[in-house]
Amino acid sequence: MLPSNNKHDYEDLQLIERIKKGSKSALEKLIERHYPYIYNVALKFFNSLQDAEDAAQEVIIKLITKIDSYDPQKSKFRTWLYRIVFNHFLNAKKSGPEKVVFNGFSTFFNIIENIPDGELTDFEEVKKEELFEETKVACMSGMLMCLNREQRLTYIIGDVFNIDHNLAADIFNITPTNFRKRLSRARKDLYKWMTDKCGLVNKDNPCRCQKKTKGFIEKGFVNPDTMKWNTDFKDRMYEISENQVDSMLNESDRMYNKLFKEHPFKETKDKGEKILNEILSNKKISETFDLN
């Protein structure tokens, strides 16, 4: 998760100094500290396993190749790092899910409403609760894709991960007041559509995850054999969030916030090892650092 105190900042600086001296173990430790957070933000931002892995790997490589330019006198390491991360995400090519819902909430909810309700097969019934949860997270992740990129990233880091608003503002190079305004606009757009369409927050809406699960499976949005969200995790977003829920939220907003923070925080052990191996074999990095 994202380090959140001076001790972590100091430990990052110690690792950077060791990396510059050629320490492979320090590089591995730095990646282990930051990769899970980067990957999970990427996964919520791109809504694609492959795109998230690619983006996380690309920014880690950027981190290592730019690390000599980091000046601890000008900014904290994590501020410097996440400027690289978030700028990369904002400027990356569009993911597959983005291309589907680029027309926004109207297009997205039209797709959902046209998926017929259905009953699970006997085989699917065995793990129905996991499939219902997978459908819920898949649908809510699709809703996030309807926000424009700036709004989406603002909402993900501001509400899903609850980064301190002062830090977030510093990363985006804006004032805390302007960050809160951006976050408020993202909440307003997202919550309006959820209130109008989603049965999770408004019981008068007919849409139910349980009823849509069969249709999600048939459409390929949910795969009972290899679930995208409801596997490979041990924590929920609220368990790794940096801060508590924004005290300024009203009760209605807290309900929406809680729903998103219940999403899984995906484990990355194998992915992190794969990334490390690929980084160590990267010619540009090997030419920059004599790692041992």
N, C-alpha and C positions, 0 to 999 in steps of 0.2 A: 504494500500500500504506500501511499504518498507519505514520506517522512513529515513530521509535524512539529518538531521542536529543535532547539539549538544543538542538542546532543547529536541528532541525526545530521544536521548541517555540518557539524564539526567532523563527524565520521565520514561524510561524503568527501570533504576536503582532504582528509587523510588518505582515502582511497585514490583520489585523483593524483596526489603526489606520488603514490606508489606505482600507479599506472604509467606515469611519465618516466619512471625509472625502470619500466619493463616488467612489472608484476602481473602475471597472468591471473593469479588468484585474486588480486585486487580488482581487475577488470570483471572477473566472474562475479565477485561480490557486488560490485556496482550495478551490474545488469540484474542480478537477483533482487536487489532492493527496489529497482524502478520498473523492470519489465512487466510484472503482473498488473500494476496500475495502468501503465501505458496500453497494454493489450486490452484490458477491460474497458477503458475509455474508447479505444478504437473499435471494439466490438459493438458498443452501444452507438457509436457515431456512424459506422459503416453498415451495421446490421448484416455483416458477412464474415464468416470465419476466415476465409482465404484473404479477403481484403484487409481484415484486421491484422492477421499475421504478417502480411506483406508490409503494411504501414508501420507496424511496431518494429519490424526488423530494419526497415529503412531509416527510421528515426534513431534507433540505437546505433546504427552505422554512422549517421550524421553526428551523433553525440561524440563518438570516439574520435572521428576525424577532425572535429572542431574543438576538442577538449583543450588543446593548447591555447585557444583564444579566450578561454574563460578567465575572467578577472574577478576574484573574490572581493575586491575593493568596490566593485561597481554593483554587484547584485549577489543574492544568495544563489547557491548552485541550483536548487530546485526551480527558482524563478527563471533562471537562464535556460535550464533544461526544458521546462514545459512551454516556454516560448517557442523553442525549436519544435517540440512535439505538436503543439496546437497549430502553429503556422503550417506545418507539413500536412496535417489533417485537413485544414481549411482549403489548401491549394491542391490536394490530391485529385486525381481523376474521379469521376462519378462512379460509385459502386452500382452493382446490379439493382439492389433495392431502391436506390435513389432514382434510377431511370424509370422504375415502375410507378413511383408515387410523386414524380416531379411536379405534377399539377396540384399537389397539396391534399388537404384533408378531404375535400369533396370527392376527388378521384379514389382515394384510399377507402373511405367509408362506403362508397358505391360498390367497390369490389367486395367488401365484407358483407354488405347487405344482400348481394346477389349470390352469396354462397348459401346453398340450402341447408336447413337443419337436417341432422341425420343421426342414426343409431350406430354405435360401435359394434364391430363383430365380436364373437365370443373371445377370439384371440386378443383383440384390443381391449376388451373389458377387463382382462387380467391386470392391466396396468393403467386403468382409466384415470386414476387420480394424477399420475405423472403426466399423462397425455393432456388432461385438462389444464394442468399447470403450464405445460409446454405451449399450449394454444394461447393461454393468457399472456405469457411473456412475449411470444411471437407477435401477437396482435398489438400489444403496447409498444413493442420495439418498432413496429411498423408505423405507429402513430408518431413516434419521435422523428421518423424519416420525413414526415410532412412539414416539419419546421425547416426554415432555411438553415444553411450550415452554421451561421453565426449564432442563431437562436438555439439550435440543437446543441452545439458545444457548450454554450452558456448554461443551458438547462442541465445538461449531463454533469458538468463539474460543479455547478452552483446548487443544484437540488438533489441529484442522485448521489453524488459523492460528497456534497456539503463542504467543499473547499471554503476556507475562510475568504470572505468577500474582499478583504484588503489584499490578500495574496493573489486572488483571481484577477483583481483589477490591475495589479502590478504585472502579471503575466500578459494581460491583454493591452497593457500600456494605456490604461484609461483610469479615471477616478473611480473610487468605490461607489460613489453616487451613480455614475453612469453605468457601472456594472449592474447595480441593483435595478436600474431602469430597464436594462436589456433583459435581465432575468424576469422582471415583472411582465414585460411584453410577451416573452416566451410562454410563461405560465398562462397568461390570459388567452393566447391563441390556442394552446394545447387543451386547457381545461374547458374552454367553451365547447369545443367539439366533443370532448369526452362526456360532458354534461348532456349534450344533445343526442348522443348516439350510443354511449357505452353503458351496458347494464351493470357494470361493476360499481359505478358511482351514482347511477340514477335508475332505481328499480322500475321506473315507468318505461324505460327503454326495453324493447323486446330482445335485444341481442344478448346471448349468454354463451360463455366460453364452452360450457358442456355441450350445448346444442350445435356449436360451430366446429367442434373438434373433428368430426367425421369429414366434413367438407374441407377442412384445412389439410387433412391427410390426403384426400383425393386430389387436391390442388397442388400438393407437394410442399405446402408451407410447413407441415409437420411430418417428420419421419419417425414412425414408432420404433424403428430399429436403431437409428442413430440420431437421437434428439440433440438439437443444437444448443438449447439452453439448459434443460433440466438434467444435465449430466456433468460430470467432471467439476464438481464444486463442493465445497464444504462450508462456505460462508455465504451470507446474504449481503447485499450492498450496505444495509444499515449497520452491519457488524464491522465494516472496515472504513466507514465514513469518518472523515476527519473531525467533524463537529456534530453537535446535535441538530435536530430540525430547527430551522430558522424561527426564532421566537416571535418574529413579526407576522408569521403566517396566521391567517384566520382558520377556523375549524374546518371549513370546506377545503381550503388549500392543503391542510395537513392530511386530509384523507387521500388526495391525489398523490401527494408526496410519499405517503406510506406505501401506496401500491407500487410505485416505481422502486422504492428502496428495498422492497421484498424480493427483487429480482436476484438471481444468482450472481455471485462474483466468481468467475471461472478460474480454476486452477491452471497453472502454466508451467509446471515442472518440466515436462518433456519438451514443450515448445521452447522454454528458456534454454535448455541444454542444446537443442537444435540450433537456436539463434547463436549461441556462444560459439559452437563449432563452425558455423558459417562465417561468423565475424572473424574468428581466428584464421580462417583460410582466405579471408578477403585480402587481395593483393595490396590495395591502397592502405589498409590498416597495417599489414605486415611491413610495408615500406616506411610507415610513420613511426611505429613502435617496435622495438626489439623485445617482444614479450617472451617471458620464460617462466 
